[in-house]
Amino acid sequence: MKKKYYLFTLLILVSISSCKKFLDGPQPEDSLAPETYYNTAAQLDLALRSVYDILQSSELYRTKFHYLKGLEADEGFARASNFNIYLNSNTHTASTADVFAYWRDLYKGIARANVLLANVDKNTGIPQDLRSQIRGEAMFLRGYYYFMLVQSYGGVPLVTAPTTSIDNTDLARSTDVEIYAQVLADMTGAEALVPKITTLGFNGRISKSAVRGILARVCLTMAGFPLKDVSKYADARKWAKMVMDDTEAGHLLNPSYSDIFIKVAQDKYDIKESLWEVEFSGNGTATFSADAGQVGYNSGAVQPGTPATVGAAPGYIWATAKMHNLYQPGDLRKAWNIMNYSFVGTTDVKTFRPVPTTQATLYSIPIAKWRREYEVVTPKTSNLTPQNFAILRYSDVLLMFAEAENEISGPTQAAKDAVNLVRRRGYAIGGIKAFTLTNGGGAGYTAAPAVTITGGGGTGGAVATAVVSGGKVTAINLTLNAVTGYNYGTYTSAPTITIAAAPAGGTTATATATLYINADADISSTVNKDDFLLFIQDERSRELCYESLRKFDLIRWGKYVSTMQQIGSQAAIDGAAVTHIIGWYNATQEKHVLLPIPGQELVNNKLLVQNPGWN
């Protein structure tokens, strides 16, 4: 793990060297009244940690956001039929436990932020810079929790001050417009107060980059369904562009898509690519076991757990056929996001899964975005992991900018350039795209000859085998890597392909190779506005699948219900073996765009009214 610093370390130079993440460290041991607390920098620091702590809730990013709230939408599904008691099945009611628990935890975070904000200036002897930063982080987190509430429940009761009495607590719902206004006020206010990500040096705290990127997400959401405030496209573009143009932060895409998630497993920060992460650490054996999470366990590749170097993961999420079919040849992201390999028994040896031969078999393949074998924390416990969860990545910012730009001005070159950056990173640019046989040779090949690939510059690395039929070479195939799912090599020009001579004599077969180039990844230069939007909608899945974004994307595009029902219908046509998902997808109705207001809250708060369709 890396060295991190507590908040007051940065600002009043109290040096605390640690190998812990931000939310590790001292925890409150008892409840304290505001009258006797918030008097020192350390107390403010602990209070701020408690606001961040909600992100680690099992109802949020620790557990259920990965596989039990349906956020994988048309990208994947929970394979177990007994998960129908959760929100992923769209068979929930206002009495479903998670409907209330999610609401409860978000309001708990808001309440903690409200108390901190009311007391952050209690001791003016604490340096102003410190208090301002704490205020900014608490404001942003309050705004983010309200953003999560309004996306899921619509208008909710708006509380921005500590609750001081148990009397007269009934509070009517504010409109979604009013909630979004509070979200924007909190986040824009925070943007001026929080530090740059380069000042922090890691991404587990709120930085200007994180605030600006999430503001782009909020504004895009407001521009879509149900608010349809199209003026917010300009704001979304502005905030995304501020991230892109921040030369000091210097945000860049990690050149390797797979390395993003390997770094996460290895507790390595990449603040160029990853703008904000929920932090988890350890293996659950420490005093405060809540520091560990389940990223890579619930939502990772299937892993046997034996040997201990591999780590256990049951593979709860499987990909849809639609997700498989979104990827094109040469797109390296598919082999990383969808599990095309298996472990051999209880070893750490990997072998390819059989290539699916029917649409039905596409529904039985786990996702693989998070892989526990790369974790460095040992021992690897059965269901707890140290892996962080990225709430915001730079590729998301680029795609949000492109979407907003397209809505305002159509598919400008700037919009295409942003998409193409994401596309090119995901492709095997410079890798071998195809072999062309220029001569199959005579009839003297009794077995497949050796194929040698030389020259071409770059780092090379491709391996290929020949196919023989009737004494001639009829094809040359790349030998893919069972770990990565690809091995196209990397070249600056087409390498030379040499095929061994036929042992029985005759003409030697010859072949040439072509490489993937930028044009293979790039979006069409002549695409129109409508098709550009459709392309971005698919590209967001290819790039950001299983990162807890898809459901809300589909909702803001006004296509959640129709898309979910299409998946159900297609799964039935395809003969999907996991038949329970057909009912789950087909169960989606207009009411499922929002969660019901929890039944328990309707009992406790007489001024609340239920969302349409849930009475």
ZIGI-V309807 format. One record per pair of residues at least 24 apart in sequence whose C-alpha atoms are under 6 Angstrom apart, sorted by the first residue. I is the first residue (numbers start at 1). J is the second residue. Records with the same first field share a line. If there is no record, write none. Layout:
I->J  J
//
This chain:
1->267
11->130
39->123
51->109  112  113
54->109
59->102
62->293  294
63->294
66->299
71->548  550  551
72->546  550
73->551
75->319  320  323
76->318  319  320
77->317  318
78->316  317
79->316  317
81->580
89->584
90->588
94->596  598  599
95->599
99->598
100->598
106->145
110->142
113->138
114->160  161  162
115->162
132->193
133->193  194
136->190  193  194
139->186  190
140->186  187  190
143->183  186
152->594  595
153->594  595
170->605  607
171->607
172->607  608
198->249
203->275  276  277
204->276  277  279
209->243
210->275  276
212->239
213->240
216->240
221->556
224->556  557
225->556  558
233->404
237->401  404
240->397  401
255->425
264->387
265->374  375  387
266->375  376
273->393  394
274->393
275->392  393
276->390  391  392
277->389  390  391
278->388  389
279->388
280->386  387  388
281->386
282->386
283->381  384  385
292->384  385  386
293->384  385
294->384  385
295->387
296->370  371
297->383
300->368  370  371
301->367  368  371
306->346
307->347
310->373
311->372  373  380
312->382
315->366
317->366
318->365  366  367
319->367
320->363
321->362  363
330->427  428
331->426  427
332->426  427
333->426
335->485
336->369
337->367  368  369
338->367  368
339->366  367  368
351->482
352->482
359->574
360->574  575  576
363->576
410->529
411->529
420->522
423->521
424->521
429->516  517
430->490  491  515  516
431->488  489  490  515  516
432->488  514  515
433->514  515  516
434->513  514
435->512  513
436->511  512
437->511
438->510  511
439->509  510
440->472  473  509
441->472  507  508  509
442->506  507
443->471  472
444->471  502  504  505  506
445->471  472  502
446->471
449->500
450->499  500
451->498  499
452->497  498
453->496  497
454->495  496
455->495  496
456->491  492  493  494  495
457->491  492
458->490  491  492
459->490
460->489  490  491
461->489
462->487  488  489
561->588  589
//
